C-alpha cells in the first residue's frame, strides 16, 4: 500500500483502483499528454491444477493504454505487467497432451499413462535419463490425481 496525497487519491478514484493493490503511482504532464504510471502489488492466482501460488517473475514489461477519461488532453495509463516463468507445464488440448520445460517446447506427449511413448519423446531432447524418468513419473502421478478425479 502506498501513502497517498490528495492528487494520487483522486487518480485512484478516477480509475477505480484501491490503494491496497497499488505499489507505486506516478503522474506526469508532458505538453498536452498526461501519463499515469501504476505498479500493482503482486497478486498470485494459484494454478487451477496443482494450487502452486508463488510463480517466479521473469521480467516486467511496460504496457501503455490510451484512456479517454480526460476530455482536454490525451491520457495514457502505463503499467508494468509481470511475465512469469514456469519451469514445467504439462497439459491437455483437443489433439492430445503437451509438455513445456522452461520456455523450451518439447512437443506432443501421449496420455499420462503411456510411460513408454513419453519416455521416448523426452529422450530425444538431450535430457539425462534420470531427468527423463523423473519427469515421466511426475506426469503419470499428476495425471492420476488431476484427470481421474475430475
Secondary structure, DSSP 8 states (H G I E B T S, - for coil): -----HHHHHHHHHTT--TTSEEEEEEEEETTEEEEEEEE-------TTT-----EEEEEEEEEEEE---SSSEEEEEEEEEEEE-SEEEEEETTEEEEEETTEEEEEE--TT-HHHHHHHHHTTT--HHHHHHHHHHHHHHHHHHHS--
